[in-house]
């Protein structure tokens, strides 16, 4: 591997500074853009960015295709590079070197764009699968009770794992059964405030979680600023090896341990391994199964942190193949007319999928 190009490194630092302070991009997003640009530099052998032309653009696209990368990854990598080159073409010293028309050669074909942007089918657990996994989880020790409460809490909130690791006891309003995801203290997506009431999916889940909160407050003597789901405390055994030793009063550094807990819980009962994020799909599938009204659907959508019901429908709302077949083949009125049509129009209008004329 060739050494990094100092000139390229300097201009990248300027670009990353621009992304953070002018565009307001998050650190994680900037790191991803940096990886995309680094892939291009690896392809060119660390050549100066001024050498960019249509030949390099086409060659880089071919190189990504040969690497057997996912279409979505290729698409995002090229988009990152296009935006960087577009910004670079406006900078002093690069205006004559980089032609805007050459940047267009980083575009994918319409067919490839459709393949890259098509929603992927993502497996997720059913409510029954979650119930089985949680029912089989042990709860003798504080650590085991924490792990079981983690699963139950996620099932009735759909909360993202990044927020899970940053929640404190004070972020749960026990009277209102409300989780207050304040972006100043909780790591939420796009740093937005999300108010989440406990979903009424399973009374046992709610009891498990509320018992956990009681355990923290009355047995562990946790305060309001202590973590809702603390990480495991470690100590050394006689052989100076680390071992679990109850609960600490610290947050997990990241969500990796939580994902492991979830996967192990499903694996222990012979089910596919699911991550916390797939619980959001499970909740949306329950929204369909329970036949919520438009108003209820909107409320559940907001409870997940979605600003609009269309986000719920398009990002998490794909109906499984078997359920699709059941609904299509369901015996019912062979024609959609009268009151049925009016009801459908009213629902679609409320969800802002169509406009009334």
C-alpha positions as CSV (number, residue, x, y, z in Angstrom):
1,X,0.0,0.0,0.0
2,X,1.4,3.4,-1.0
3,X,1.9,6.1,1.6
4,X,-0.8,8.7,1.9
5,X,-0.6,11.8,-0.3
6,X,0.1,14.8,2.0
7,X,-1.6,17.2,-0.4
8,X,-4.7,15.1,-0.5
9,X,-4.7,14.8,3.3
10,X,-4.6,18.5,3.7
11,X,-7.5,19.1,1.3
12,X,-9.5,16.3,2.9
13,X,-9.1,17.9,6.3
14,X,-10.5,21.2,4.9
15,X,-13.4,19.3,3.4
16,X,-14.2,17.4,6.6
17,X,-14.1,20.7,8.5
18,X,-16.6,22.1,5.9
19,X,-18.9,19.1,6.3
20,X,-19.0,19.5,10.0
21,X,-19.3,23.2,10.5
22,X,-21.0,24.4,7.2
23,X,-23.1,21.3,6.3
24,X,-23.7,20.2,9.9
25,X,-22.9,16.6,9.2
26,X,-22.5,14.2,12.1
27,X,-19.1,12.6,12.9
28,X,-20.3,9.2,11.8
29,X,-21.4,10.5,8.4
30,X,-18.1,12.3,7.9
31,X,-16.2,9.1,8.7
32,X,-18.3,7.2,6.1
33,X,-17.5,9.9,3.5
34,X,-13.8,9.6,4.4
35,X,-13.9,5.9,3.7
36,X,-15.5,6.5,0.3
37,X,-12.8,9.0,-0.6
38,X,-10.1,6.6,0.7
39,X,-11.4,3.9,-1.6
40,X,-11.0,6.2,-4.5
41,X,-7.4,7.1,-3.5
42,X,-6.6,3.4,-3.1
43,X,-7.8,2.9,-6.7
44,X,-5.7,5.7,-8.1
45,X,-2.6,4.7,-6.1
46,X,-2.8,7.9,-4.0
47,X,-2.5,10.2,-7.0
48,X,-3.2,13.9,-6.5
49,X,-6.9,14.8,-6.7
50,X,-6.1,17.1,-9.6
51,X,-5.6,14.1,-11.8
52,X,-9.3,13.3,-11.7
53,X,-10.9,12.9,-15.1
54,X,-13.6,10.9,-16.8
55,X,-11.3,8.0,-17.4
56,X,-10.6,7.7,-13.7
57,X,-14.3,8.0,-12.9
58,X,-15.3,5.1,-15.2
59,X,-12.3,3.0,-14.0
60,X,-13.3,3.5,-10.4
61,X,-16.9,2.5,-11.1
62,X,-15.6,-0.7,-12.8
63,X,-13.3,-1.3,-9.8
64,X,-16.2,-1.1,-7.3
65,X,-18.3,-3.5,-9.4
66,X,-15.4,-6.1,-9.6
67,X,-15.1,-5.9,-5.8
68,X,-18.5,-7.6,-5.5
69,X,-19.8,-4.7,-3.3
70,X,-23.5,-4.4,-2.6
71,X,-25.3,-2.1,-5.1
72,X,-26.3,0.2,-2.3
73,X,-22.7,0.5,-1.1
74,X,-21.5,1.3,-4.6
75,X,-24.2,3.9,-5.0
76,X,-23.4,5.7,-1.7
77,X,-19.6,5.5,-2.4
78,X,-20.0,7.2,-5.7
79,X,-22.4,9.8,-4.4
80,X,-19.9,10.7,-1.6
81,X,-17.1,11.0,-4.2
82,X,-19.3,13.1,-6.5
83,X,-20.1,15.6,-3.8
84,X,-16.5,15.8,-2.8
85,X,-15.3,16.4,-6.4
86,X,-18.1,19.0,-6.9
87,X,-16.9,20.9,-3.8
88,X,-13.2,20.5,-4.9
89,X,-14.0,21.9,-8.4
90,X,-14.9,25.2,-6.7
91,X,-11.7,25.5,-4.6
92,X,-8.8,27.6,-5.4
93,X,-6.2,25.6,-7.3
94,X,-8.7,23.0,-8.5
95,X,-11.1,25.0,-10.6
96,X,-9.1,24.4,-13.8
97,X,-8.0,20.9,-12.9
98,X,-11.4,19.3,-12.3
99,X,-14.1,19.6,-14.9
100,X,-17.8,19.4,-13.8
101,X,-18.6,17.3,-16.9
102,X,-16.1,14.7,-15.8
103,X,-17.8,14.3,-12.4
104,X,-21.0,13.2,-14.3
105,X,-19.1,10.0,-15.3
106,X,-19.4,8.8,-11.7
107,X,-23.1,8.3,-12.3
108,X,-24.5,4.8,-12.4
109,X,-27.0,3.7,-15.0
110,X,-30.7,4.1,-14.3
111,X,-30.9,0.3,-13.9
112,X,-28.1,0.2,-11.4
113,X,-29.6,3.1,-9.4
114,X,-32.9,1.2,-9.2
115,X,-31.1,-1.9,-7.9
116,X,-29.2,0.2,-5.4
117,X,-32.1,2.1,-4.0
118,X,-34.7,-0.8,-4.0
119,X,-35.8,-1.6,-0.4
120,X,-34.2,-4.7,0.9
121,X,-36.2,-7.5,2.5
122,X,-35.1,-7.6,6.1
123,X,-35.9,-10.5,8.4
124,X,-37.4,-9.6,11.7
125,X,-38.9,-11.5,14.6
126,X,-42.6,-11.9,15.2
127,X,-44.1,-11.0,18.5
128,X,-44.4,-14.7,19.3
129,X,-40.7,-15.2,18.7
130,X,-39.8,-12.4,21.0
131,X,-42.1,-13.8,23.7
132,X,-40.5,-17.2,23.4
133,X,-37.0,-15.7,23.7
134,X,-37.8,-13.6,26.7
135,X,-39.7,-16.3,28.5
136,X,-36.6,-18.5,28.3
137,X,-34.2,-15.9,29.6
138,X,-32.9,-16.6,33.2
139,X,-33.5,-13.9,35.9
140,X,-31.7,-15.1,39.0
141,X,-28.8,-12.6,39.0
142,X,-29.0,-8.8,38.5
143,X,-27.1,-9.2,35.2
144,X,-29.7,-11.7,34.0
145,X,-32.5,-9.5,35.1
146,X,-31.0,-6.6,33.3
147,X,-30.6,-8.6,30.1
148,X,-34.2,-9.8,30.2
149,X,-35.5,-6.2,30.9
150,X,-33.4,-4.9,28.0
151,X,-35.3,-7.3,25.6
152,X,-38.7,-6.6,27.1
153,X,-38.1,-2.8,27.1
154,X,-37.0,-2.8,23.5
155,X,-40.0,-4.8,22.5
156,X,-42.5,-2.3,23.9
157,X,-40.6,0.9,22.8
158,X,-38.8,0.1,19.6
159,X,-36.0,2.3,20.9
160,X,-32.7,2.3,18.9
161,X,-29.7,0.7,20.6
162,X,-27.7,3.9,20.5
163,X,-30.4,5.5,22.7
164,X,-30.6,2.4,24.9
165,X,-27.0,2.7,26.1
166,X,-27.4,6.4,26.9
167,X,-30.7,6.3,28.8
168,X,-30.7,7.2,32.5
169,X,-33.3,6.4,35.1
170,X,-34.6,10.0,35.0
171,X,-35.5,9.5,31.3
172,X,-38.4,7.2,32.2
173,X,-41.6,8.7,33.6
174,X,-43.1,5.9,35.7
175,X,-46.5,7.6,36.1
176,X,-47.1,8.2,32.4
177,X,-45.1,5.1,31.2
178,X,-43.2,7.5,29.0
179,X,-39.6,7.4,27.8
180,X,-38.2,10.9,27.3
181,X,-35.5,10.7,24.7
182,X,-33.9,14.2,25.2
183,X,-31.2,14.6,22.5
184,X,-29.1,16.7,24.9
185,X,-28.5,13.5,26.9
186,X,-29.8,10.6,24.9
187,X,-28.2,9.5,21.6
188,X,-31.2,9.8,19.2
189,X,-31.2,9.6,15.4
190,X,-30.5,13.0,13.9
191,X,-30.4,14.4,17.5
192,X,-34.2,14.8,17.6
193,X,-36.4,14.6,20.6
194,X,-38.5,11.5,20.8
195,X,-41.3,10.9,23.4
196,X,-42.1,7.2,23.5
197,X,-45.0,5.7,25.6
198,X,-44.8,1.9,26.3
199,X,-46.5,0.0,23.5
200,X,-49.3,-2.3,24.7
201,X,-47.9,-5.4,23.0
202,X,-47.5,-7.7,26.0
203,X,-48.4,-7.0,29.6
204,X,-45.6,-9.4,30.8
205,X,-43.0,-7.3,29.0
206,X,-44.1,-4.2,30.8
207,X,-44.1,-6.0,34.2
208,X,-40.6,-7.2,33.6
209,X,-39.3,-3.7,32.8
210,X,-41.2,-2.0,35.7
211,X,-39.8,-4.7,38.1
212,X,-36.3,-3.9,36.8
213,X,-36.8,-0.2,37.5
214,X,-37.9,-1.0,41.0
215,X,-34.9,-3.3,41.4
216,X,-32.5,-0.5,40.4
217,X,-34.1,2.0,42.7
218,X,-34.8,-0.1,45.8
219,X,-32.1,-2.8,45.7
220,X,-29.2,-1.3,43.8
221,X,-30.0,2.2,45.1
222,X,-29.5,3.8,41.7
223,X,-30.2,7.5,41.4
224,X,-31.9,9.4,38.7
225,X,-28.7,10.1,36.9
226,X,-27.5,6.5,36.9
227,X,-28.0,4.4,33.7
228,X,-31.2,2.7,33.1
229,X,-29.3,-0.3,31.7
230,X,-25.8,-0.2,33.3
231,X,-22.9,-2.2,32.0
232,X,-21.5,-5.2,33.7
233,X,-19.0,-4.6,36.5
234,X,-15.7,-6.6,36.1
235,X,-13.3,-8.0,38.7
236,X,-10.4,-10.4,38.7
237,X,-10.5,-14.0,39.9
238,X,-7.6,-15.8,41.6
239,X,-6.0,-16.3,38.2
240,X,-6.1,-12.6,37.4
241,X,-8.7,-13.1,34.7
242,X,-11.6,-10.8,34.4
243,X,-15.1,-12.0,35.4
244,X,-18.5,-10.5,35.7
245,X,-19.2,-9.1,39.1
246,X,-22.7,-7.5,39.2
247,X,-23.6,-4.1,37.8
248,X,-21.5,-1.0,37.5
249,X,-22.9,2.5,37.6
250,X,-21.6,3.3,34.2
251,X,-23.1,3.3,30.7
252,X,-21.9,0.9,28.0
253,X,-19.5,2.7,25.7
254,X,-21.4,1.4,22.7
255,X,-24.3,-0.9,21.7
256,X,-22.2,-3.9,20.8
257,X,-22.7,-5.8,24.1
258,X,-26.5,-5.2,23.8
259,X,-26.6,-6.7,20.3
260,X,-24.8,-9.8,21.6
261,X,-27.3,-10.2,24.4
262,X,-30.2,-10.1,21.9
263,X,-28.6,-12.6,19.5
264,X,-27.7,-15.0,22.3
265,X,-31.3,-14.9,23.6
266,X,-32.8,-15.9,20.3
267,X,-30.0,-18.4,19.6
268,X,-30.7,-20.1,23.0
269,X,-34.2,-21.1,21.9
270,X,-33.2,-22.2,18.4
271,X,-34.4,-19.0,16.6
272,X,-32.6,-16.8,14.1
273,X,-30.4,-14.1,15.7
274,X,-32.0,-10.7,15.6
275,X,-30.6,-7.3,16.6
276,X,-32.5,-4.6,18.6
277,X,-33.3,-2.6,15.5
278,X,-35.3,-5.4,14.0
279,X,-37.8,-5.0,16.9
280,X,-39.0,-1.8,15.2
281,X,-40.1,-3.9,12.2
282,X,-41.9,-6.3,14.6
283,X,-43.8,-3.4,16.1
284,X,-44.9,-2.1,12.6
285,X,-46.0,-5.6,11.7
286,X,-48.2,-5.6,14.8
287,X,-49.6,-2.3,13.7
288,X,-50.9,-4.0,10.5
289,X,-52.0,-7.1,12.3
290,X,-54.1,-5.2,14.8
291,X,-55.9,-3.1,12.1
292,X,-55.2,0.2,13.7
293,X,-57.3,3.2,12.7
294,X,-55.6,6.1,10.8
295,X,-55.4,8.1,14.0
296,X,-53.9,5.1,16.0
297,X,-51.4,4.4,13.2
298,X,-50.2,8.0,13.3
299,X,-49.8,7.9,17.1
300,X,-47.9,4.6,16.9
301,X,-45.7,6.1,14.1
302,X,-44.9,9.1,16.2
303,X,-44.1,6.8,19.2
304,X,-41.4,5.2,17.1
305,X,-39.9,8.7,16.4
306,X,-41.2,9.1,12.9
307,X,-42.2,12.6,11.8
308,X,-44.6,11.2,9.3
309,X,-46.6,8.0,8.8
310,X,-45.1,7.6,5.4
311,X,-41.7,6.9,7.0
312,X,-43.3,4.0,8.9
313,X,-44.9,2.7,5.8
314,X,-41.9,3.0,3.4
315,X,-39.0,2.2,5.8
316,X,-40.6,-0.5,8.0
317,X,-43.9,-1.2,6.5
318,X,-43.3,-3.8,3.9
319,X,-45.8,-6.7,4.3
320,X,-44.3,-10.2,4.3
321,X,-44.9,-12.4,1.3
322,X,-47.2,-14.8,3.1
323,X,-49.2,-12.0,4.6
324,X,-49.4,-10.3,1.2
325,X,-50.8,-13.5,-0.3
326,X,-53.3,-13.8,2.6
327,X,-54.6,-10.3,2.1
328,X,-54.7,-10.5,-1.7
329,X,-56.6,-13.8,-1.6
330,X,-58.9,-13.0,1.3
331,X,-62.5,-13.6,0.6
332,X,-64.5,-10.4,0.6
333,X,-66.4,-8.0,-1.5
334,X,-65.2,-8.5,-5.1
335,X,-65.7,-4.8,-5.8
336,X,-64.5,-1.8,-4.0
337,X,-67.2,0.8,-4.0
338,X,-69.4,3.0,-2.0
339,X,-68.6,3.2,1.6
340,X,-65.5,1.0,1.2
341,X,-64.0,3.4,-1.4
342,X,-64.8,6.5,0.7
343,X,-63.1,4.9,3.7
344,X,-60.0,4.0,1.7
345,X,-59.8,7.6,0.3
346,X,-60.2,9.0,3.8
347,X,-57.4,6.8,5.2
348,X,-55.0,7.6,2.3
349,X,-55.7,11.3,2.6
350,X,-55.1,11.3,6.4
351,X,-51.7,9.6,5.8
352,X,-51.0,12.2,3.1
353,X,-50.5,9.5,0.4
354,X,-53.0,11.3,-1.9
355,X,-54.4,14.8,-2.2
356,X,-58.2,15.4,-2.3
357,X,-59.2,17.4,-5.4
